[in-house]
Amino acid sequence: MSDQPRRPRKPAKPYRRPQKDPVRVLAFEALRAVDERDAYANLVLPPLLRKARENDDFDARDAALATELVYGTLRRQGTYDAVVAACVDRPLREVDPPVLDVLNLGAHQLLGTRIPTHAAVSATVELARVVLGDGRAKFVNAVLRKIAQDDLDGWLERVAPPYDEDPEDHLAVVHSHPRWVVSALWDSLGGGRTGIEELLRADNDRPEVTLVARPGRATTTELLDEEAAVPGRWSPYAVRLTEGGEPGAITAVAEGRAGVQDEGSQLVALALANAPVEGPDRMWLDGCAGPGGKAALLGALAAERGAVRRRPEARWRRRPEDLDGFAPLQRGLLRTALESVRVGGVVGYATCSPHLAETRAVVGDLLKQFPDAELIDARPLLPGVPDLGEGPDVQLWPHVHGTDAMYLALIRRAG
């Protein structure tokens, strides 16, 4: 036996309770709602931000950071999944979804923001301690330290296949889109590497908040009085908020006299409102309203005449097989509209998808069934908007027009 005296054990460090960071906890809650409830970030995030401000937890900077963390993580989810997969010792499907959300939040801070590396890692690990517990926080810490060893370009060289070997998979990883979406968009553009890369890049840009001044109820002059507000590019009713902000805090928006609406959506409504019709123009019907933005703009225009890039998570929800269900529904809606419209009236078919199976294929099939229907050239109804193609239908593009990828065909019942 050794007669050396034993060294006294160092006293254990006292347990430190995790510090709750309201910004990152809110961002995590928003991501979980998107994943668990199939919620949309643009519907989930505003009430969370509003509640945080009411509790005096947030200021404008906090709200901006939380918004960037949520939307940035969702936009680049495919890229971050590939990076995380290279840093864990199990298939990604075996990582608990809440853990993966925290890891992707951390990956976005490390690879997609200017947050210093140490701060990004420590803040995300602290978040993991709060929402996952100390045990899983150690796993998060280990993975994030691996991710922090390289920047985004370096990781893309490691996880994306070379373009020459598999161009679609390369673009899917580099630009964070499902492979089938890359393929569909490429088909819609008609080929060429430059165009598809510009489109995918624009699809990942943080879109400006665009407002619509509903005619007869608000004016662009009123909205332009807001801080960092500039006129829209194409729509006479559009105002862009170049520095983001909370639209709900704007009086005209809170009162329903103005709203948040992409400029492409405004252009679709305006083109339909200005389409030439034969006979009296008395009633307009929105046959498939989502939030109702186009219907609200049409309603405001109708009242004046005396007549009666936003969900980044959507790209990860939809699958190629979804089109099998959408196409019959879209054809059915358009068929019903064409059956219902009077002779001389006009039907506007608009989608926010540029997929050929949801645009020209649907319109072409229905025109074969309605020999008395004819396409109206929509391009002259969008004066000043460039690069609208050969017509008569119109496809707007994020990388060309700075709008959502709206498609519009105007169809008149001729007799």
NORNOR-V634354 format. One record per pair of residues at least 12 apart in sequence whose C-alpha atoms are under 8 Angstrom apart, sorted by the first residue. I is the first residue (numbers start at 1). J is the second residue. D is the distance in whole Angstrom. If there is no record, write none. Layout:
BEGIN
i = {I	I}
j = {J	J}
d = {D	D}
END
This chain:
BEGIN
i = {18	18	18	18	19	19	19	20	20	20	21	21	22	22	23	23	23	23	23	24	24	24	24	25	25	26	26	26	27	27	27	27	28	28	28	28	30	30	30	30	31	31	32	32	34	40	40	41	41	41	41	42	42	45	49	60	64	64	69	69	69	70	71	72	72	72	73	73	73	74	74	75	75	75	75	76	76	76	76	77	77	78	78	78	78	78	79	79	79	79	80	80	80	81	82	82	83	83	83	84	84	84	84	84	86	87	87	87	88	98	99	99	99	99	102	102	102	102	103	103	103	103	105	106	106	106	106	107	107	110	110	110	111	111	112	117	121	121	121	125	125	125	125	128	156	156	159	160	160	168	168	171	175	175	175	175	177	177	177	178	178	180	180	181	182	184	184	185	185	187	188	188	188	198	199	199	199	201	202	202	203	203	203	204	205	206	207	207	208	208	208	208	208	209	209	209	209	209	209	209	209	210	210	210	210	210	210	210	210	210	211	211	211	211	211	211	211	211	211	212	212	212	212	212	212	212	212	213	213	213	213	213	213	214	214	214	214	214	214	214	214	215	215	215	215	215	216	216	216	216	217	217	217	218	218	218	219	220	220	220	223	223	224	226	227	228	228	228	229	229	230	232	234	234	234	234	235	235	235	237	238	238	247	259	260	261	262	262	263	263	264	264	264	264	264	265	265	265	265	266	266	267	268	268	268	268	269	269	269	269	270	270	270	271	271	271	272	272	272	272	273	273	274	275	275	275	275	275	276	277	277	277	277	278	278	278	279	279	281	281	282	282	283	283	284	287	287	288	309	309	309	309	310	323	323	326	327	327	327	330	330	331	331	331	334	334	335	338	341	342	343	343	343	343	344	344	344	344	345	345	345	346	346	346	346	347	347	347	348	348	348	348	349	349	349	349	349	349	350	350	350	350	351	351	351	352	352	352	352	353	353	353	354	354	354	354	359	363	372	372	372	373	373	373	373	373	374	374	374	374	375	375	375	375	375	375	376	376	376	376	376	376	377	377	377	377	378	378	378	378	378	378	378	379	379	379	379	385	386	387	392	393	393	393	393	394	394	394	395	395}
j = {126	127	129	130	126	127	130	126	127	130	123	127	57	58	58	62	63	65	66	66	69	124	127	127	131	48	49	66	66	67	69	70	70	101	102	105	44	45	48	70	70	101	98	101	313	311	313	70	71	311	313	310	311	67	63	245	244	245	105	108	109	105	312	108	112	206	104	105	108	312	313	176	204	312	313	108	175	176	204	104	176	172	173	176	177	178	173	174	175	176	104	107	108	104	159	173	147	155	159	103	104	107	143	147	159	143	146	147	143	132	128	132	136	140	124	127	128	140	124	140	143	144	124	120	121	124	144	144	147	147	148	151	151	152	152	148	141	144	145	137	138	140	141	140	173	174	173	173	174	182	183	197	197	200	201	204	200	315	316	315	316	319	320	315	196	355	356	354	355	356	354	355	356	399	397	398	399	399	398	399	309	398	399	309	309	309	309	310	240	241	242	243	244	240	241	242	244	245	247	260	262	232	238	239	240	241	260	261	262	263	238	239	240	241	258	259	260	261	262	237	238	239	258	259	260	261	266	237	238	239	257	258	259	237	257	258	259	296	297	300	301	237	297	300	301	304	300	301	303	304	257	258	300	252	257	258	237	237	238	239	239	252	239	250	241	241	242	243	241	242	242	263	263	267	384	385	263	266	267	266	263	266	260	293	293	293	403	404	403	404	396	403	404	405	406	293	294	404	406	294	297	382	294	350	406	408	294	295	297	298	298	381	382	378	381	382	346	347	348	410	298	301	381	346	376	378	381	410	346	344	345	346	412	343	344	345	344	345	307	345	307	308	307	308	298	333	337	333	398	403	404	405	404	357	358	358	357	358	362	358	362	362	363	366	349	366	366	413	413	413	412	413	414	415	412	413	414	415	412	413	414	410	411	412	413	410	411	412	408	409	410	411	363	407	408	409	410	411	406	407	408	409	406	407	408	404	405	406	407	405	406	407	395	405	406	407	407	409	413	414	415	411	412	413	414	415	411	412	413	414	392	393	409	410	411	412	392	393	409	410	411	412	391	392	393	410	391	392	393	394	408	409	410	391	392	393	394	401	401	400	409	407	408	409	410	407	408	409	407	408}
d = {6	8	6	6	7	8	7	8	7	6	8	7	7	8	8	6	7	7	5	7	8	8	7	7	8	7	8	7	6	7	6	5	8	7	7	8	6	6	8	7	7	7	7	7	8	7	7	8	8	7	8	7	7	8	7	8	8	8	7	7	8	8	7	7	8	8	6	6	6	6	6	7	6	5	7	8	8	5	8	7	7	8	6	5	6	7	5	6	7	5	6	6	7	7	6	7	7	7	7	7	8	8	7	7	7	6	6	7	7	8	8	7	8	8	7	8	7	8	8	6	8	7	7	6	7	6	7	7	7	8	6	8	6	5	7	7	7	6	7	6	8	6	6	7	8	6	8	6	7	6	7	8	8	6	6	8	8	7	8	7	7	8	7	8	8	6	8	7	6	8	7	6	6	6	7	7	5	8	6	5	6	6	8	8	8	8	6	7	6	6	6	7	6	6	5	7	6	8	8	7	8	8	7	6	4	6	6	6	6	7	6	5	6	8	7	5	4	6	7	5	5	6	6	5	6	6	8	5	7	8	7	5	7	7	6	5	8	8	6	6	8	8	8	5	6	7	7	8	8	6	5	8	8	7	5	6	7	6	7	6	7	8	7	8	8	6	6	6	5	6	7	7	7	8	7	6	6	7	6	8	7	8	7	8	8	6	6	7	6	8	7	5	6	7	6	8	7	8	7	7	7	7	8	7	8	6	6	8	7	6	8	8	8	7	5	6	8	8	6	7	7	8	6	7	8	8	7	8	8	6	6	6	8	8	5	6	7	8	8	8	6	6	7	6	8	7	7	8	7	7	5	8	8	8	8	8	7	6	7	7	7	6	8	7	7	7	7	7	7	7	8	5	6	5	6	5	5	7	6	6	8	7	6	4	6	6	5	6	7	6	5	6	8	8	6	5	6	8	7	5	5	7	6	5	7	7	6	4	6	6	6	7	7	6	7	6	7	8	6	5	6	6	6	5	6	8	5	5	7	7	7	8	7	6	5	6	6	8	8	5	6	7	6	4	6	7	7	6	6	7	8	7	7	7	7	7	7	8	8	8	7	8	6	5	7	6	5	7	4	7}
END
